[in-house]
Amino acid sequence: MLGADYTLGREVGRGSFALVLECTDNHTGQRLAAKKLPKYKHNKLPCQQAAVVGEEAATLRALSAAAPASILRIHDVRQDSSYFYIITELCVTDLGRWLAQRPSARLSEREAAHILRQLLASLAACHRHSLAYRDIKPQNLLVRRLDANGRPEVVLADFGCCRSTQGPQPSNRLSAGTPLYSAPECILGLGGCEADVWSAGVLLYHLLSERFPFCDPRHNISQGEYWRRVQEQPIHFVGPAWHGVSPGALALLSCMLDRDCSRRGAVLCLLKRITAAQALQDPWITEMTGSSTPHSSPAAPAAAAPAPAGRPTLGGNVVSSPWHHSASKPLQHA
């Protein structure tokens, strides 16, 4: 129960299946956040939903202990007769809202690298634990605070889509994630840690250009056409949006957005895409952020090449994932 220990306050976020409330620790006065999840969901019994919530909380607890600077900090897990509550730190805002409040969502290379380095550190922590995050987007990067220069300190939150990369994979893997950020292999049900790196690359692409690689979200296209573009359309760094962007930034983007792969039975073999740990060591990242991490990233082309012939392409009825996956909105102070 919550009553003796926590007092729930105003709503600070809402999603399809969860509500986020500000809450106060009655013993310390600390302001926290409570992610409120119903015990009855999609005809699941409370015990089944408890297992889902417990898995998310356990993942968050393990990762926040292993990488406290990169992962949302969990404080407690509680329940009442109708809801489960995951109690976490309360953040200032989320990256999506922070970008929306700026005159332009296009960042300088130093600003973009500052955010990307933190995201890569979060992903590297997940991947060391054999976990694929599977839902990277600005709304799932919470801003813990702003530094003296007004730059956001971001942490990864909302681990409801996170899955182990070891052992049998669930049959509904395609239901996770947001298509704007999804990797080509996700349509084949093969997304893992490598797909997280692609998603981070799409975010970097957007931060540097204020655009997305395959579509303008303001224009409607079909699911099939969008996935065809993700799998086949060459990625270009041309036009006014890319004027002045350094070769180092383009090289890292090319490594993160490399779709070159081959099919060997049921296994997707990524040949060139960089890992999160390797990307953290990239010379552009270390130069832009002043990091002391050794430089050891692989060489990359200056721009992504067109997709090679023979790569698996979309079939007539391959698309089975929802066009948009909703997650609970991130948190914001009063």
C-alpha positions, -999 to +999 in steps of 0.1 A: +000+000+000+010+036-005-008+057+021+017+056+050+048+060+029+039+080-002+014+107-011+004+109-048+001+143-065-005+158-098-003+140-132+029+146-150+026+121-178+002+098-196+004+070-221-018+043-235-014+020-205+003+040-178-001+072-159+028+090-142+021+110-111+043+132-089+045+117-054+061+126-022+080+104+003+062+110+035+092+102+056+118+124+038+097+149+019+116+139-013+097+145-046+095+114-067+075+100-096+051+071-096+044+052-128+008+038-122+000+006-141-034-012-139-036-047-126-060-057-153-047-052-188-055-070-221-074-097-202-043-106-182-048-118-147-033-096-119-006-122-113+004-121-150+005-083-150+025-085-117+051-105-135+053-080-163+057-051-139+081-070-117+103-077-147+104-040-157+112-030-121+139-056-118+155-045-150+154-009-140+168-017-105+197-038-120+206-013-146+203+018-124+226+001-099+252-007-126+250+026-144+235+052-121+246+082-142+228+068-173+196+050-161+165+064-143+169+056-106+142+034-091+132+038-054+104+014-047+076-008-062+042-008-045+006-018-052-029-012-041-061-031-049-062-019-085-027-006-095+010-013-094+033+017-089+070+019-099+085+047-078+114+065-094+133+098-093+115+128-107+131+144-137+129+179-151+114+171-185+121+148-214+143+153-244+114+157-268+099+185-248+134+201-243+139+201-281+104+215-287+111+245-264+141+255-284+139+279-314+152+250-335+155+213-328+187+213-348+217+212-324+254+220-328+277+191-331+289+195-295+253+196-282+243+165-302+275+146-292+268+155-255+234+139-257+245+109-279+274+100-255+249+097-226+225+076-247+253+053-258+265+049-222+229+039-213+227+014-242+262+000-235+250-008-199+219-025-213+239-045-238+265-056-212+235-072-194+224-089-227+193-066-229+180-048-260+162-016-251+140-016-283+122+018-279+147+047-283+130+080-290+134+115-274+104+110-251+121+080-234+152+101-226+144+120-194+163+152-185+176+147-150+189+183-148+205+210-170+242+217-165+258+251-161+258+256-199+221+246-202+229+212-217+206+183-206+218+154-184+197+126-199+189+092-185+171+062-202+137+054-188+106+032-196+119-003-199+086-019-207+098-029-242+132-041-230+140-078-237+168-102-231+188-111-262+195-146-248+173-176-251+140-179-270+125-146-282+088-138-278+066-140-309+054-104-305+088-087-309+075-065-338+050-047-315+079-029-298+094+004-307+085+035-328+088+030-366+106+063-371+135+049-351+133+012-360+161-007-377+156-025-410+159-059-394+130-052-370+106-059-398+120-094-399+116-099-362+154-099-357+160-066-338+184-068-309+212-047-295+223-038-330+189-023-336+193+000-306+224+014-323+205+021-355+178+039-334+205+060-317+218+068-352+184+080-363+183+103-332+217+117-340+206+123-377+176+142-364+196+162-338+221+174-365+196+181-393+161+184-377+151+158-402+145+120-404+163+097-429+132+082-446+102+104-442+088+137-430+065+129-401+042+157-413+034+137-445+014+105-444+028+074-461+017+038-458+034+013-434+046-008-463+061+022-481+079+034-450+094-001-443+104-003-479+123+029-476+140+018-443+152-014-460+161+000-494+164+038-497+199+051-497+208+075-468+221+108-480+237+136-461+231+163-488+213+196-488+213+228-466+206+208-434+240+191-437+261+221-447+289+225-422+285+191-406+319+176-401+333+144-418+337+129-383+300+132-375+290+118-409+315+089-405+299+079-371+264+083-386+274+060-414+286+033-390+254+036-369+231+035-398+248+008-418+221-017-429+246-040-447+236-075-436+233-111-449+210-139-441+224-172-429+195-194-420+174-176-394+204-155-382+209-119-391+246-112-395+254-075-392+287-069-410+295-033-404+272-016-379+291-003-349+283-013-314+273+011-286+306+005-268+326+011-300+306+043-307+315+056-273+352+054-284+346+072-317+370+101-323+342+125-331+324+117-297+356+121-277+366+153-295+332+169-292+326+159-255+362+161-242+359+125-231+391+106-222+378+074-237+405+058-260+399+062-297+393+028-313+363+030-336+364+012-370+368+031-402+336+043-418+327+056-453+319+093-456+283+085-465+261+054-465+261+035-498+229+023-515+216-010-502+234-040-517+215-064-540+201-095-525+192-081-491+158-094-478+130-071-489+094-065-479+069-092-489+033-084-495+021-092-460+052-089-439+042-058-419+025-069-387+036-043-362+014-013-351+023+019-369+029+036-336+038+021-302+027+043-273+046+045-240+040+064-209+050+101-212+082+111-194+081+132-162+081+169-156+084+191-125+056+215-115 
